[in-house]
Amino acid sequence: MDYVKEKTDSLAIKVATLVFRGDLFGNVVPPTLITFTIMILTAVTVVAIGANFGVVQPRNALDPVKGHPLYDDSDMDRLPSPELEVSDSGNVAMIFVLACASLTIFYQLIKSGHEKDLSYWLAVFFRYYNAKSAQHFYRNLLKIANRVTPVKFLSRFRLTLSLDPEVHPTGLDNLRAYPHTSISQERYEAMNEEAKTDVAKNDQFLNFYFSSAEIYALILAALQTWLFYRVDGPNNWLLSSLSSCAVAVYGVGSISISRFKYGFLLLVLLFVYDVYFVFFSEAMVAVATRLDVPLMVEVPMMVDYDESVLDGSKLPKPFVPKWMIGLGDMTVPGIFISLCLRFDLWLFHERNPNTHFYMSQKFPKPYYTAAMTAYALSLGITVTMMTVFERSQPALLYICPMLMASVAGLALLKGELGQLMNYNSGFPETKEEKFEWSEETKALVAKDLNDEDPDEDLDYVDTEVDEFDDDDDIELEIELEGKDAK
């Protein structure tokens, strides 16, 4: 494992030295420009991946149909449940309050000398979160690969918990109780058929559906998380940044905004949050720089080590200084941009009614493109202001206004502001319907009540049966005799 650690450290050093010192570009491109470009491209790529992972079937689209050229089994995974759905202003306020409270508590713990304890417990939490984010990334990546390649390598599975009315032996099945080597081939095949039975719908308590992508992703995520901490990944700028990117992608996919009015409100509140904690408090800088947890993506600004570093003979301390972009500067815009992409898909199906949903379906993305362009430009403005003022800048100070202006401005220009604000990507709101009589029914009931005899017994039912006369009795006997003859 020491060998693996040495190689990963050496790789991080080589990348930093070759790229960020300018050797790879023949010292033509300034290292600072390279740093800025890498940082912006990384953030834009993370947001784009997270937003596309969050695409779901809109309510105005028909279900996918097997056999269609665009169909893939992953199209059936069209309604994932986000861990947090921002569906009202209360959810927005909760996110804002939690963000402010968490940052304030972390800062106070750092000031009171509990920096190591806080880093330890946050590292424990992030081990779980790193594994979960890696599993989310690999699962979606495998499904995309299965969708675009001609070779389909993923399978679908189902676990069912049900009653056993046939009363089989307890355990996995008969084949587990009697190994194949101790019985004849004929008996083995017969037992195999006996163990397979149909499950009636009324006997099923629970069904769990999944694909092999979940299994493969879980194994890869566990292996990656174990390896990350075994090679001291948090102190390796390259591994730490890659881990932070996976966490940001997962954050974009696990939080969903249902309506644009809540998205605009969230951007406004987090704009205030970022400005206050960067310009009027030391809390954000202290938490970002003094806690040993992957809360940001780090990019070395300049490297001036000697050439002996390239062969791995020297392993210096983590590079300083670095440019940093926080996870919130990617996750918050990504959540809003994901909403824009879902709105574009909804508009496509609104303009093309009775069309089926497929993940591979191409559709226009004007709002997604406008939001992504605004995000990239706002990051460029952020790093420019960092260079001019030579101090940290709150990225959301520039990101939030540009995102809101680009999306709202495009909606005004296209005359779709009403559709934008009324759009709801969440589940339909169910309202309790109050039953009321129609005016015609009320009039008929009132007329019947007025015409009713007050002395009439409404509970009386005439059960008297009229007696048959002789002719009816004779006809009935003839009919019965005819049936008996047949």
C-alpha positions as CSV (number, residue, x, y, z in Angstrom):
1,M,0.0,0.0,0.0
2,D,3.0,2.3,0.6
3,Y,3.9,1.7,-3.0
4,V,0.5,2.8,-4.2
5,K,0.6,5.9,-2.0
6,E,4.0,6.8,-3.4
7,K,2.8,6.5,-7.0
8,T,-0.4,8.5,-6.4
9,D,1.6,11.3,-4.7
10,S,4.0,11.2,-7.6
11,L,1.2,11.4,-10.1
12,A,-0.3,14.5,-8.4
13,I,3.1,16.2,-8.4
14,K,3.8,15.4,-12.1
15,V,0.4,16.7,-13.1
16,A,0.9,19.9,-11.1
17,T,4.4,20.4,-12.4
18,L,3.8,19.7,-16.0
19,V,0.5,21.6,-16.4
20,F,0.4,24.4,-13.8
21,R,4.0,25.4,-14.1
22,G,3.6,25.8,-17.9
23,D,6.0,23.0,-19.0
24,L,3.3,21.2,-21.0
25,F,2.5,24.4,-23.0
26,G,6.1,25.4,-23.6
27,N,5.9,28.3,-21.1
28,V,3.7,30.2,-23.6
29,V,0.5,30.2,-21.6
30,P,0.7,31.9,-18.1
31,P,0.3,29.3,-15.3
32,T,-2.4,31.5,-13.7
33,L,-4.5,31.4,-16.8
34,I,-4.1,27.6,-16.9
35,T,-5.3,27.4,-13.3
36,F,-8.3,29.5,-13.9
37,T,-9.2,27.6,-17.1
38,I,-8.9,24.2,-15.3
39,M,-11.0,25.4,-12.4
40,I,-13.8,26.8,-14.6
41,L,-13.9,23.7,-16.8
42,T,-14.0,21.5,-13.8
43,A,-16.9,23.3,-12.2
44,V,-18.8,23.5,-15.5
45,T,-18.3,19.8,-16.1
46,V,-19.4,18.8,-12.6
47,V,-22.6,20.8,-12.9
48,A,-23.3,19.5,-16.4
49,I,-22.9,15.9,-15.3
50,G,-25.0,16.4,-12.2
51,A,-27.8,18.1,-14.1
52,N,-28.0,15.4,-16.7
53,F,-28.0,12.7,-14.1
54,G,-31.1,14.4,-12.6
55,V,-33.3,14.1,-15.8
56,V,-36.6,12.4,-15.1
57,Q,-39.7,11.7,-17.1
58,P,-42.0,14.8,-17.1
59,R,-45.7,14.3,-16.3
60,N,-46.8,15.3,-19.9
61,A,-44.7,12.5,-21.5
62,L,-45.9,9.0,-22.2
63,D,-44.2,6.0,-20.7
64,P,-41.3,4.4,-22.7
65,V,-42.3,1.5,-24.9
66,K,-40.1,-1.6,-25.2
67,G,-39.0,-2.3,-28.7
68,H,-38.6,1.3,-29.7
69,P,-35.1,2.1,-31.2
70,L,-34.4,4.6,-28.4
71,Y,-35.6,2.3,-25.6
72,D,-33.3,1.2,-22.9
73,D,-34.1,-0.6,-19.6
74,S,-32.8,2.4,-17.7
75,D,-35.7,4.4,-19.1
76,M,-37.9,2.7,-16.6
77,D,-35.9,4.3,-13.9
78,R,-37.7,7.5,-14.8
79,L,-39.0,8.7,-11.4
80,P,-36.2,8.6,-8.9
81,S,-37.0,10.0,-5.4
82,P,-34.6,12.8,-4.4
83,E,-33.4,12.8,-0.9
84,L,-34.6,16.4,-0.5
85,E,-37.3,18.0,-2.7
86,V,-37.6,21.7,-2.4
87,S,-41.3,22.0,-2.9
88,D,-42.3,25.0,-0.8
89,S,-40.8,28.2,0.7
90,G,-40.4,26.3,4.0
91,N,-37.9,24.0,2.5
92,V,-35.9,27.0,1.1
93,A,-35.9,28.6,4.5
94,M,-34.7,25.4,6.1
95,I,-31.8,25.1,3.7
96,F,-30.8,28.7,4.4
97,V,-31.0,28.3,8.2
98,L,-29.1,25.0,8.2
99,A,-26.3,26.5,6.0
100,C,-25.9,29.5,8.3
101,A,-26.1,27.5,11.5
102,S,-23.7,24.8,10.4
103,L,-21.0,27.3,9.2
104,T,-21.4,29.3,12.4
105,I,-21.1,26.2,14.7
106,F,-18.0,24.9,12.8
107,Y,-16.3,28.3,13.0
108,Q,-17.0,28.6,16.8
109,L,-15.6,25.0,17.3
110,I,-12.5,26.0,15.4
111,K,-12.0,29.1,17.4
112,S,-12.4,27.2,20.7
113,G,-9.6,24.8,19.8
114,H,-11.7,21.8,18.7
115,E,-10.4,21.8,15.1
116,K,-9.0,18.3,15.2
117,D,-12.1,16.8,16.8
118,L,-14.3,18.5,14.3
119,S,-12.1,17.4,11.4
120,Y,-12.2,13.8,12.7
121,W,-16.0,13.5,13.0
122,L,-16.5,15.3,9.6
123,A,-14.1,12.9,8.1
124,V,-16.1,10.0,9.4
125,F,-19.2,11.5,8.0
126,F,-17.6,12.1,4.6
127,R,-16.3,8.6,4.4
128,Y,-20.0,7.5,4.1
129,Y,-20.8,10.4,1.9
130,N,-17.8,9.8,-0.4
131,A,-18.9,6.1,-0.8
132,K,-22.5,7.1,-1.5
133,S,-21.5,9.8,-4.0
134,A,-19.1,7.4,-5.8
135,Q,-21.9,4.7,-6.0
136,H,-24.3,7.3,-7.5
137,F,-21.6,8.3,-10.1
138,Y,-20.7,4.8,-11.1
139,R,-24.3,3.7,-11.3
140,N,-25.3,6.4,-13.7
141,L,-22.1,6.0,-15.7
142,L,-22.7,2.3,-16.1
143,K,-26.3,2.9,-17.2
144,I,-25.1,5.5,-19.8
145,A,-22.5,3.1,-21.1
146,N,-25.1,0.3,-21.4
147,R,-27.4,2.7,-23.2
148,V,-24.9,4.0,-25.8
149,T,-23.0,0.8,-26.6
150,P,-24.3,-2.0,-28.8
151,V,-23.4,-4.6,-26.2
152,K,-25.9,-4.7,-23.3
153,F,-24.1,-5.9,-20.2
154,L,-26.6,-4.9,-17.5
155,S,-29.4,-7.1,-16.1
156,R,-32.5,-6.4,-14.1
157,F,-33.4,-8.1,-10.9
158,R,-36.3,-8.3,-8.4
159,L,-36.5,-9.3,-4.8
160,T,-40.0,-10.2,-3.5
161,L,-41.2,-10.7,0.0
162,S,-44.4,-12.8,0.0
163,L,-46.5,-15.5,1.7
164,D,-45.7,-19.1,1.1
165,P,-49.1,-20.8,0.7
166,E,-47.5,-24.0,-0.8
167,V,-45.4,-24.4,2.4
168,H,-41.8,-25.0,1.2
169,P,-39.0,-26.1,3.5
170,T,-37.4,-23.2,5.4
171,G,-34.1,-21.9,4.0
172,L,-33.0,-20.6,0.6
173,D,-34.4,-23.5,-1.4
174,N,-34.2,-27.3,-1.7
175,L,-31.1,-27.1,-3.8
176,R,-29.2,-25.5,-1.0
177,A,-30.2,-28.2,1.4
178,Y,-29.2,-31.1,-0.9
179,P,-26.0,-30.4,-2.9
180,H,-26.0,-31.5,-6.5
181,T,-23.2,-34.1,-5.9
182,S,-25.4,-36.2,-3.5
183,I,-28.4,-36.7,-5.7
184,S,-29.1,-37.9,-9.3
185,Q,-29.3,-35.5,-12.2
186,E,-33.0,-36.3,-12.7
187,R,-33.8,-35.7,-9.0
188,Y,-31.8,-32.4,-9.1
189,E,-33.7,-31.1,-12.1
190,A,-37.0,-32.1,-10.5
191,M,-36.2,-30.3,-7.3
192,N,-35.1,-27.3,-9.3
193,E,-38.5,-27.1,-10.9
194,E,-40.3,-27.6,-7.6
195,A,-38.4,-24.7,-6.0
196,K,-39.6,-22.3,-8.7
197,T,-43.2,-21.3,-8.1
198,D,-45.5,-18.4,-9.2
199,V,-46.1,-15.8,-6.6
200,A,-49.7,-14.5,-6.5
201,K,-50.2,-10.7,-6.4
202,N,-52.3,-10.9,-3.2
203,D,-49.4,-12.8,-1.4
204,Q,-46.8,-10.1,-2.2
205,F,-45.8,-7.8,0.7
206,L,-42.8,-6.0,-0.8
207,N,-41.0,-5.8,-4.2
208,F,-37.5,-4.4,-4.6
209,Y,-36.3,-3.8,-8.2
210,F,-32.7,-3.1,-9.1
211,S,-30.2,-3.7,-11.9
212,S,-26.6,-5.0,-11.9
213,A,-25.5,-1.4,-12.3
214,E,-26.3,-0.9,-8.6
215,I,-24.3,-4.0,-7.6
216,Y,-21.2,-3.1,-9.7
217,A,-21.4,0.5,-8.5
218,L,-21.6,-0.5,-4.9
219,I,-18.5,-2.7,-5.2
220,L,-16.5,0.0,-7.1
221,A,-17.5,2.7,-4.6
222,A,-16.5,0.6,-1.6
223,L,-13.1,-0.2,-3.2
224,Q,-12.5,3.4,-4.2
225,T,-13.4,4.8,-0.7
226,W,-11.2,2.2,1.0
227,L,-8.3,3.0,-1.4
228,F,-8.8,6.8,-1.0
229,Y,-8.2,6.8,2.7
230,R,-5.5,4.1,2.6
231,V,-3.3,6.3,0.4
232,D,-4.1,9.5,2.4
233,G,-6.3,10.9,-0.3
234,P,-7.4,14.0,1.7
235,N,-3.8,15.2,1.5
236,N,-3.4,14.5,-2.2
237,W,-4.8,17.5,-4.1
238,L,-5.7,15.5,-7.2
239,L,-7.5,12.6,-5.4
240,S,-9.1,15.1,-3.0
241,S,-10.4,17.2,-5.8
242,L,-11.8,14.2,-7.7
243,S,-13.6,13.0,-4.6
244,S,-15.1,16.5,-4.1
245,C,-16.3,16.5,-7.6
246,A,-18.1,13.2,-7.1
247,V,-19.7,14.7,-3.9
248,A,-20.8,17.8,-5.8
249,V,-22.4,15.6,-8.6
250,Y,-24.3,13.6,-6.0
251,G,-25.4,16.8,-4.3
252,V,-26.9,18.1,-7.5
253,G,-28.8,14.8,-8.1
254,S,-30.0,14.3,-4.5
255,I,-31.7,17.7,-4.2
256,S,-34.5,18.7,-6.5
257,I,-36.3,22.0,-6.8
258,S,-39.9,21.6,-8.0
259,R,-40.7,25.1,-9.1
260,F,-38.7,28.1,-10.4
261,K,-40.1,30.5,-7.8
262,Y,-38.5,28.4,-5.1
263,G,-35.3,28.2,-7.2
264,F,-35.2,32.0,-7.4
265,L,-35.8,32.4,-3.7
266,L,-33.0,29.9,-2.9
267,L,-30.5,31.8,-5.1
268,V,-31.4,35.1,-3.4
269,L,-31.0,33.7,0.1
270,L,-27.7,31.9,-0.7
271,F,-26.5,35.1,-2.4
272,V,-26.9,36.9,0.9
273,Y,-25.3,34.0,2.8
274,D,-22.2,33.9,0.6
275,V,-21.7,37.7,0.7
276,Y,-22.0,37.9,4.4
277,F,-19.8,35.0,5.4
278,V,-17.0,36.1,3.0
279,F,-17.0,39.9,3.3
280,F,-18.3,40.3,6.9
281,S,-17.0,37.2,8.6
282,E,-14.0,35.0,8.7
283,A,-16.1,31.9,9.1
284,M,-16.1,30.6,5.5
285,V,-12.4,31.0,4.9
286,A,-11.5,29.5,8.3
287,V,-13.7,26.4,7.7
288,A,-12.5,25.9,4.1
289,T,-8.8,26.2,4.9
290,R,-8.4,24.7,8.4
291,L,-10.6,21.6,8.3
292,D,-9.1,18.5,6.8
293,V,-12.2,17.4,4.8
294,P,-13.0,17.5,1.1
295,L,-15.2,20.5,1.1
296,M,-13.7,22.1,-2.0
297,V,-11.9,21.5,-5.3
298,E,-8.3,22.6,-5.1
299,V,-6.2,23.7,-8.1
300,P,-2.5,24.6,-7.6
301,M,-1.8,28.1,-8.8
302,M,1.9,27.7,-9.5
303,V,4.6,25.1,-9.0
304,D,8.3,25.9,-8.8
305,Y,9.8,22.6,-7.6
306,D,13.0,21.3,-9.2
307,E,13.1,18.6,-11.8
308,S,13.9,15.9,-9.3
309,V,10.2,16.0,-8.3
310,L,9.2,14.5,-11.7
311,D,10.8,11.2,-10.9
312,G,9.1,10.9,-7.6
313,S,12.3,11.2,-5.5
314,K,10.9,14.1,-3.6
315,L,7.4,14.3,-2.2
316,P,6.9,17.8,-0.9
317,K,4.0,19.0,1.2
318,P,0.7,19.8,-0.4
319,F,1.1,22.6,-2.9
320,V,0.4,26.2,-1.8
321,P,-1.0,28.5,-2.8
322,K,-4.1,27.0,-4.4
323,W,-7.2,28.3,-5.9
324,M,-10.3,26.8,-4.3
325,I,-13.9,26.5,-5.3
326,G,-16.3,25.3,-2.7
327,L,-18.8,22.5,-3.2
328,G,-21.7,24.9,-2.6
329,D,-20.5,27.0,-5.6
330,M,-21.1,24.0,-7.8
331,T,-24.0,22.3,-6.0
332,V,-26.3,25.3,-5.6
333,P,-26.1,26.4,-9.3
334,G,-26.3,22.8,-10.4
335,I,-29.6,22.3,-8.6
336,F,-31.1,25.3,-10.4
337,I,-29.5,24.3,-13.8
338,S,-31.0,20.8,-13.4
339,L,-34.4,22.4,-13.0
340,C,-33.8,24.3,-16.3
341,L,-33.0,21.1,-18.1
342,R,-36.1,19.4,-16.8
343,F,-38.1,22.5,-17.9
344,D,-36.7,22.2,-21.4
345,L,-37.7,18.5,-21.5
346,W,-41.2,19.4,-20.3
347,L,-41.5,22.1,-23.0
348,F,-40.5,19.6,-25.7
349,H,-43.2,17.2,-24.7
350,E,-45.7,20.0,-24.3
351,R,-45.1,21.1,-27.9
352,N,-45.0,17.5,-29.1
353,P,-48.0,15.8,-27.3
354,N,-48.4,12.1,-27.1
355,T,-44.7,11.4,-27.4
356,H,-42.9,8.8,-25.3
357,F,-40.1,9.5,-22.9
358,Y,-36.6,8.1,-23.6
359,M,-33.3,9.1,-22.0
360,S,-31.6,9.1,-25.4
361,Q,-34.2,11.4,-27.0
362,K,-32.7,14.6,-28.4
363,F,-34.6,17.8,-27.5
364,P,-33.9,21.6,-27.6
365,K,-32.3,23.0,-24.4
366,P,-32.4,26.8,-24.6
367,Y,-32.9,27.4,-20.8
368,Y,-30.2,24.8,-19.9
369,T,-27.8,26.4,-22.4
370,A,-28.5,29.9,-21.2
371,A,-28.0,28.9,-17.5
372,M,-24.8,27.0,-18.2
373,T,-23.4,29.9,-20.2
374,A,-24.2,32.3,-17.4
375,Y,-22.6,30.0,-14.9
376,A,-19.4,29.8,-16.9
377,L,-19.2,33.6,-17.4
378,S,-19.9,34.2,-13.7
379,L,-17.0,31.9,-12.7
380,G,-14.8,33.9,-15.1
381,I,-15.9,37.1,-13.5
382,T,-15.2,35.6,-10.1
383,V,-11.6,34.6,-10.8
384,T,-11.0,38.0,-12.5
385,M,-12.1,39.8,-9.4
386,M,-10.0,37.5,-7.3
387,T,-7.0,38.5,-9.3
388,V,-7.8,42.2,-9.3
389,F,-8.5,42.5,-5.5
390,E,-6.1,39.7,-4.5
391,R,-8.5,38.2,-2.0
392,S,-11.2,35.6,-1.8
393,Q,-14.5,36.4,-3.6
394,P,-17.9,34.9,-2.9
395,A,-18.6,33.1,-6.1
396,L,-22.4,33.1,-5.5
397,L,-22.2,36.9,-5.5
398,Y,-21.7,36.7,-9.3
399,I,-23.3,33.3,-10.0
400,C,-26.8,33.9,-8.5
401,P,-27.7,37.2,-10.2
402,M,-26.4,36.0,-13.6
403,L,-28.3,32.7,-13.4
404,M,-31.6,34.5,-12.5
405,A,-31.1,37.2,-15.1
406,S,-30.3,34.7,-17.9
407,V,-33.2,32.4,-17.3
408,A,-35.8,35.1,-16.5
409,G,-34.6,37.2,-19.4
410,L,-34.8,34.4,-21.9
411,A,-38.3,33.6,-20.7
412,L,-39.4,37.2,-21.2
413,L,-37.8,37.3,-24.6
414,K,-39.6,34.1,-25.7
415,G,-42.9,35.1,-24.0
416,E,-42.8,32.0,-21.7
417,L,-42.4,33.6,-18.3
418,G,-45.9,32.4,-17.3
419,Q,-45.1,28.8,-18.3
420,L,-41.7,29.1,-16.5
421,M,-43.3,30.3,-13.2
422,N,-46.2,27.8,-13.3
423,Y,-44.0,24.8,-14.1
424,N,-43.9,22.1,-11.5
425,S,-41.5,19.2,-11.9
426,G,-42.6,17.5,-8.6
427,F,-45.5,15.2,-8.1
428,P,-49.0,16.6,-8.8
429,E,-50.6,18.4,-5.9
430,T,-53.6,16.5,-4.7
431,K,-56.5,18.6,-3.4
432,E,-59.5,17.2,-1.5
433,E,-62.5,17.6,-3.7
434,K,-65.7,18.8,-2.0
435,F,-68.9,17.2,-3.4
436,E,-71.7,19.5,-4.3
437,W,-75.1,19.0,-5.9
438,S,-75.6,20.7,-9.2
439,E,-78.3,23.3,-9.4
440,E,-80.4,21.1,-11.7
441,T,-80.3,18.2,-9.1
442,K,-81.2,20.6,-6.3
443,A,-84.2,21.8,-8.2
444,L,-85.4,18.3,-9.0
445,V,-85.0,17.2,-5.4
446,A,-86.9,20.2,-4.1
447,K,-89.8,19.5,-6.6
448,D,-90.1,15.9,-5.5
449,L,-90.2,16.9,-1.9
450,N,-92.9,19.5,-2.6
451,D,-95.1,16.9,-4.5
452,E,-94.7,14.3,-1.8
453,D,-97.8,13.2,0.2
454,P,-97.1,14.1,3.8
455,D,-99.3,11.1,5.0
456,E,-97.4,8.6,2.8
457,D,-95.1,6.2,4.7
458,L,-91.8,6.3,2.9
459,D,-90.6,3.2,4.7
460,Y,-93.4,1.1,3.4
461,V,-92.6,-1.4,0.6
462,D,-95.4,-3.3,-1.1
463,T,-94.5,-7.0,-0.9
464,E,-97.9,-8.4,-1.9
465,V,-97.8,-10.7,-4.9
466,D,-100.7,-10.7,-7.2
467,E,-102.4,-14.1,-7.5
468,F,-102.4,-15.9,-10.8
469,D,-105.7,-16.4,-12.4
470,D,-106.6,-19.8,-14.0
471,D,-105.4,-18.9,-17.5
472,D,-102.0,-17.8,-16.2
473,D,-101.7,-21.0,-14.2
474,I,-102.5,-23.2,-17.2
475,E,-100.0,-21.3,-19.4
476,L,-97.3,-21.6,-16.7
477,E,-97.8,-25.4,-16.4
478,I,-97.6,-25.8,-20.2
479,E,-94.3,-23.8,-20.3
480,L,-92.7,-25.9,-17.5
481,E,-93.7,-29.2,-19.2
482,G,-92.1,-28.0,-22.4
483,K,-88.8,-27.3,-20.6
484,D,-88.8,-30.7,-18.9
485,A,-89.4,-32.4,-22.3
486,K,-86.3,-30.7,-23.7
